[in-house]
Amino acid sequence: MMDYSSFVIDDFDINDYANAILAGEPYPQHQTQFAKPRTGAASKDDISVTISKLDSSIENVGKQIKSLVTTHHEELLHRAVEINNLSGSLTSVRRGLDDVDASLEKLREKIRVPYRILETSAIRLQRTRQASDALRRISRFIVLSRRLDTQMTEFAAFDKPSTAEKKLDNSNRLFADQQDDKERIIAKAALTIAELGALLDGPEDTGDTLKNCLPETGHRTTPTMDALVPLRSVKATLAHVPFIEEARCKVTREMESMIITGLSSLDQSLLASSLQTAHNLCILPTLVQALSKDLCDAVEERIRSTFDLSCISKELVSKENIPSSQGLSYKSRVRTEPTNITAPQWTGALWARLESLVEEMAACCIKVYTLEKALKLKKDPVTQRSFIADVMKVLENKPTSTFWTSVGRSLEKYVRDAAKGSIFLQQTLSAGYPKLLRIFHKLFAKIAVHTDTVYTQSQQSPETILVLRALSTFEDLYLSRSATRLNESVSQAFAGGSRAPPGSNEGVTIARVVMNELDSARFDPLLILAVARNVSAALDGVVMRAEGLISSDRLAVTLLGPMATPQQVLNGQVATCLYYCWTNLEKVAEEHTESAATLVKAGVKKLHLTYDSIIDPLLTAIRRELASIISRLHRVDLQKATNPMAGMAGPSMYMKDLADKLNYVKTQIFINFTSDMTQPWVLSIVRYVIRNFVLHASIAKPLGESGKLQLTTDMTELEFALGAFLGPSSKRGLEAVGEEYKMLRAMRPLLFIDTASLAGPAHTVNLPPLVVLHHILVRSPLPMPHITHGWQEAEYVRWTEEHKQEDAWGLVEAALVGKEGEFVELARKVLRQARGE
């Protein structure tokens, strides 16, 4: 069976097929490049075989076709009939399409002819409108040109007044009226010139700015703006162009003169008129931009020359009038740095130039603010929109913002360059930075009257911060020197180390240096904050160095004697230094601002805490030692019988030890501190000793008559010891102690009054209720509170010192529970009186 697939492909070619058979290659030729042609008898046999196969295949296909036709002949005949009918239908459709084409051609002719006629008419109408618009604009141009001629004639009359008018000008009021008339004429002429320019140049050259500044009646447009006839090509209008340009130049010059005069004299009325003229000329944004740039450039140039040492040198050389001999004159080169001899003259010249710079900066700043104020107040009479709104469409920032930004940038640039390029400028302006700040304070004070700029202790405007930030180079140098002075004072105070520790003089010196630095910067709210930060860091250094010297071991608080230990002497010196430092700095809050005082107070507080860390352990050890000695009272036999033959007994041994210990504390420990420091300690220790002794004496049990006499003797000795401890510094003696001394004096009669009187308030004046309760229990057979709880006397006294009186009363009351008798009733009566029941 032969394969027919090769004959049904889309690109079958009989010639290619025959060539492939003759060449002995397969068809289609997909691998022609790899096939090898066959020659000889074998090739001829293949061709004959192929031809025979083709013949048999053709016969086979013919048989198949006949079979198909025979099988489907009825369906084929039916299809032939349908095709014949469809041919007739297609003929009628083609005839209809031809009719449609003819109708479309007729319709096309009906539309094309009227359209061409309409197009021709529209072109004629457009040209007529162009001509009409050109005539209208020419007519308007001629009218405006004549109006401008009249206005310029009136303007020229003001420039050349007659003799009679000159005499009348002596009256200020009449001159002011004439000036107002002149300003109005100039404004009208400017508006006329702007409208004439719009007519000459066309709207495509004027832009939106001109459309906004011209009235509606003076600038009409047509629907086809691209085909406007330029008036410069019309001879009738071209003859007026030189006159218009000349008038524009005159009005512009007069407007610029008015602006300069208005800014110089700060005349709001004249400045408003000149701005109105510029607005009418449609050059207001450009004018304001140029004015702002000129003022900024003037300030920048003045700043540059101020910090230019060559200019200072030339100025000083020009002032020197040294006559030179003829023929031997010598011209020295221009110096860029002063010598040791000329340094004062250079310094004076520099400060004078800075004063002059501030004057010029203030003048330019006031002019800029006056200009912006006039722009805000002046409005377009047609749109009622302020001039500043129109100007901001062109400018990026307001004139004042542009001015301050330029000043800050220029000042920062030249200050930085001056500090890098000149050691003289660096040293002079960094050392005299407070003076430099005061000069700029004058600038802020001068412009504050005319602007909204504020620079006070409580409020600083952003503009002032911008200017002062430009001086940060010299501020950093000044702060560095200030920090160096502070650190040097601290280093000198602690230079001796533990061998020569700082004392009161060093503490006063550190405080004086701190106060001097703060006083030098107190006039400026920002500078004093920076100096306060340096002060806080310096005080932290004092604390760190002091902590390195402070001894915290046992020898620093021991009271064994007979002399103070080296650790106590060292701590005393360091504490004295800290005391005089923080006490002198406590007044910072009253003399300086709250923000600066807050920074300094943090360091002062650290000084105080470090001081307390030295003193508190020492005072605690002293109190503990004295309390331990007083507690030995209970070792004394206070119930032995009285010997009538014996004289007055002397003080007890514990009281002698107490007096010796007080003398040791005063002469060996407190001697390392100044009297200003020890006076409050002495009073607190005396009060503590009296309270402790009275409590111990009130619980001494059993107590006989001889014991009462012994306690009286000990009280007398205690008064002498405490009086000696107070020393001559207390003019009132023990009376300066207050309630505690009265309590000690009241303790003597308490020992000898009868038991029934113990509950009487008149007999127990100045005595705490707890002491009276103790004495009642001492006379009674009832147990003492500390015995009930199993405490030692010293533990009980310490507990009463650490707790409230009500807690101690409750402890005594608990010892009375379930007890009855005279002493119980007395104790409860005292408790009721104490509680106010």
Residue pairs with C-beta under 8 A, 6 or more apart in sequence:
2 53
2 56
2 57
2 60
4 57
6 12
6 17
6 27
6 28
9 28
16 27
16 28
16 29
17 27
20 26
20 27
20 29
21 27
21 46
21 47
21 50
22 47
23 35
23 37
24 35
24 37
24 38
24 43
24 46
25 32
25 35
25 37
26 35
29 35
38 46
69 76
126 224
126 227
129 222
129 224
130 222
130 224
130 227
130 228
130 229
131 229
133 222
133 228
133 229
134 228
134 229
134 231
134 234
136 220
137 199
137 231
138 231
138 234
138 236
138 237
140 199
140 218
141 196
141 199
141 200
141 231
141 237
141 240
142 236
142 237
142 240
144 192
144 195
144 196
144 199
144 218
145 196
145 240
145 243
145 244
147 192
148 189
148 192
148 193
148 196
148 243
148 244
148 247
149 243
151 185
151 188
151 189
151 192
152 189
152 247
152 250
154 185
155 182
155 185
155 186
155 189
155 250
155 251
155 254
158 178
158 181
158 182
158 185
161 169
168 174
169 175
169 178
179 270
183 258
183 270
183 273
183 274
183 277
184 273
186 251
186 254
186 255
186 258
186 273
186 277
187 273
187 276
187 277
187 280
188 280
189 247
189 251
190 251
190 255
190 277
190 278
190 280
190 281
191 214
191 215
191 280
193 244
193 247
193 248
193 251
193 280
193 281
194 210
194 213
194 214
194 280
194 281
194 282
195 214
195 215
195 218
195 219
196 244
197 206
197 210
197 244
197 248
198 206
198 210
198 214
198 218
198 219
199 219
199 231
200 230
200 231
200 232
200 237
200 241
200 244
202 225
202 228
202 230
203 210
203 211
203 219
203 221
203 225
204 225
206 282
209 282
209 285
209 390
210 219
210 282
211 219
212 380
212 383
212 390
213 279
213 280
213 282
213 284
213 380
214 282
215 382
222 228
231 237
231 238
232 238
232 241
248 281
251 277
251 281
252 281
252 283
254 277
255 274
255 277
255 278
255 281
256 274
258 270
258 271
258 273
258 274
258 277
259 271
259 274
259 275
259 278
259 287
259 291
261 267
261 270
262 268
262 270
262 271
262 274
263 271
263 291
263 367
263 370
263 371
264 367
266 366
266 367
266 370
266 450
268 370
268 373
268 374
268 377
271 370
271 371
271 374
272 374
272 377
272 378
275 284
275 374
275 375
275 378
275 387
276 378
278 284
278 287
279 378
279 380
279 387
279 390
284 387
284 390
284 391
285 390
285 391
285 393
285 394
285 395
286 394
288 371
288 375
288 391
288 395
288 399
289 394
289 395
291 371
291 399
292 368
292 371
292 395
292 399
292 402
292 403
295 364
295 367
295 368
295 403
296 402
296 403
296 406
296 407
296 410
298 360
298 364
299 360
299 361
299 364
299 403
299 406
299 407
299 410
300 406
300 407
300 410
302 357
302 360
302 361
303 357
303 407
303 410
303 411
303 414
304 410
304 414
305 311
305 353
306 353
306 354
306 356
306 357
306 414
307 414
307 415
307 417
307 418
307 425
309 336
309 337
309 422
309 424
309 425
310 334
310 336
312 346
312 349
312 350
312 353
313 334
313 335
313 336
314 334
315 349
316 342
316 345
316 346
316 349
317 332
317 334
324 330
335 342
336 422
337 422
337 423
337 424
338 345
338 346
338 347
338 424
343 424
346 424
347 428
350 425
350 428
350 429
351 432
351 435
351 439
354 436
354 439
355 439
358 439
358 440
358 442
358 443
358 446
361 407
361 443
362 442
362 443
362 446
362 447
364 403
365 403
365 407
365 443
365 447
365 451
366 446
366 447
366 450
366 451
368 399
368 400
368 403
369 400
369 447
369 450
369 451
370 450
371 399
372 388
372 398
372 399
372 400
374 387
375 386
375 387
375 388
375 391
375 399
376 386
376 387
376 388
377 386
378 386
378 387
379 385
379 386
379 387
380 386
380 387
380 390
388 398
392 398
395 402
396 402
397 405
400 451
400 463
404 463
404 466
404 467
405 466
407 466
407 467
407 470
408 466
408 467
408 469
408 470
409 470
411 467
411 470
411 471
412 469
412 470
412 472
415 470
415 471
415 473
415 474
416 473
418 425
418 426
418 429
419 425
419 426
419 429
419 430
419 473
419 474
419 477
426 474
426 477
429 436
429 474
430 474
430 477
430 478
430 481
431 478
431 481
433 471
433 474
433 475
433 477
433 478
433 527
434 478
434 520
434 521
434 523
434 524
434 527
436 471
436 474
437 468
437 471
437 523
437 524
437 527
438 523
440 467
440 468
440 471
441 455
441 523
441 524
443 467
444 453
444 455
444 464
447 453
448 454
448 455
452 461
453 461
453 463
453 464
454 460
454 461
454 464
455 461
455 464
456 525
457 525
457 593
458 525
460 525
460 526
465 526
468 475
468 526
475 527
475 530
479 530
479 531
479 534
482 517
482 521
482 531
482 534
483 534
483 537
483 538
485 513
485 517
486 513
486 514
486 517
486 534
486 535
486 537
486 538
487 538
487 541
489 509
489 510
489 513
489 538
490 510
490 538
490 541
490 542
490 545
492 506
492 509
493 502
493 506
493 507
493 509
493 510
493 542
493 577
494 501
494 502
494 506
494 545
494 546
494 549
496 502
497 549
498 549
498 570
501 549
501 570
501 573
501 574
501 577
502 573
502 574
502 577
503 573
503 576
503 577
504 576
504 577
504 579
504 580
504 674
506 577
507 576
507 577
507 578
507 579
507 580
507 581
507 584
508 580
508 581
508 584
510 538
510 542
510 577
510 581
511 580
511 581
511 584
511 585
512 584
514 535
514 538
514 539
514 585
514 600
515 584
515 585
515 588
517 531
517 534
517 535
518 528
518 531
518 532
518 535
518 588
518 591
518 592
518 596
518 600
520 531
521 527
521 528
521 530
521 531
522 528
522 591
522 592
522 596
525 593
525 595
528 592
528 593
528 596
529 595
529 596
529 599
531 596
532 592
532 595
532 596
532 597
532 599
532 600
533 599
535 599
535 600
535 603
536 599
536 600
536 602
536 603
538 603
539 585
539 600
539 603
539 604
539 606
539 607
540 603
540 606
542 578
542 581
542 603
542 607
543 603
543 606
543 607
543 610
546 574
546 577
546 578
546 610
547 610
549 570
549 574
550 570
550 571
550 574
550 610
550 613
550 614
551 567
551 570
551 571
552 617
553 567
555 565
555 566
555 567
555 568
556 565
556 567
556 568
556 571
556 617
556 618
557 568
557 617
557 618
557 620
557 621
558 565
558 621
559 621
559 622
559 625
559 661
559 664
559 665
559 669
561 664
561 668
562 664
562 668
563 668
564 572
564 668
564 669
564 671
564 672
568 618
568 669
568 672
569 672
571 614
571 618
571 672
572 669
572 672
572 673
573 672
574 614
575 611
575 614
575 615
575 673
575 677
576 672
576 673
576 674
576 677
578 607
578 608
578 610
578 611
578 614
579 611
579 673
579 674
579 676
579 677
581 607
582 604
582 607
582 608
582 611
585 600
585 604
585 607
586 604
588 596
588 597
588 600
588 601
588 604
589 597
589 601
592 600
615 681
618 669
619 681
619 684
619 685
622 665
622 669
622 685
623 685
623 688
625 661
626 658
626 661
626 662
626 685
626 688
626 689
626 692
627 688
627 692
627 794
627 797
627 798
628 794
629 654
629 657
629 658
629 661
630 654
630 658
630 689
630 692
630 693
630 696
631 696
631 793
631 794
631 797
632 653
632 654
632 657
633 652
633 654
633 693
633 696
633 697
633 700
633 714
634 696
634 700
634 793
635 654
636 652
636 653
636 654
636 707
636 710
637 707
638 700
638 702
638 703
638 704
638 706
638 707
638 708
638 710
638 711
639 702
639 703
639 704
639 706
639 707
640 704
640 706
640 707
641 704
641 706
642 704
642 705
642 706
642 709
643 706
648 709
648 713
649 706
649 709
649 710
649 713
650 713
651 659
651 713
651 714
651 716
651 717
652 710
652 713
652 714
655 714
655 717
655 718
655 721
656 717
658 689
658 718
658 721
659 717
659 718
659 720
659 721
659 724
662 689
662 721
662 722
662 724
662 725
663 721
663 724
663 725
665 685
665 725
666 682
666 724
666 725
666 727
670 678
670 681
670 682
675 729
679 729
682 725
682 726
682 727
682 730
683 726
683 736
683 737
685 725
686 722
686 725
686 726
686 734
686 737
686 740
687 737
687 738
687 740
689 718
689 722
690 718
690 722
690 737
690 740
690 741
690 743
690 744
691 740
691 743
691 801
692 797
692 801
693 715
693 718
693 744
694 743
694 744
694 747
694 771
695 770
695 771
695 774
695 797
695 800
695 801
696 793
696 797
697 711
697 714
697 715
697 747
698 747
698 770
698 771
698 774
698 775
698 778
699 774
699 777
699 778
699 784
699 786
699 793
699 796
699 797
700 707
700 711
700 778
701 777
701 778
701 784
702 778
703 711
703 751
703 778
703 779
708 751
708 752
711 747
711 751
712 748
712 751
715 744
715 747
715 748
718 744
719 734
719 744
722 734
722 737
723 733
723 734
726 733
726 734
726 736
730 736
734 741
735 741
739 766
742 766
743 766
743 767
743 768
743 771
745 766
746 764
746 765
746 766
746 767
747 767
747 771
749 763
750 758
750 763
750 764
750 767
750 771
750 772
750 775
751 775
753 763
755 776
755 779
755 822
755 823
755 826
756 826
757 763
758 764
758 772
758 775
758 776
758 779
758 826
758 830
759 826
759 829
759 830
759 833
761 833
764 772
768 805
769 805
769 809
769 830
769 831
769 833
769 834
770 800
770 805
770 808
770 809
770 812
772 830
773 809
773 812
773 827
773 830
773 831
774 784
774 812
776 823
776 826
776 827
776 830
777 783
777 784
777 785
777 812
777 815
777 823
777 827
778 784
779 823
780 821
780 822
780 823
780 824
781 823
782 815
782 816
782 819
782 823
782 824
783 815
784 815
785 796
785 811
785 812
785 814
785 815
786 792
786 793
786 795
786 796
788 814
788 815
789 796
789 811
791 799
799 808
800 808
805 834
809 831
809 834
809 835
812 827
812 831
813 828
813 831
816 824
816 827
816 828
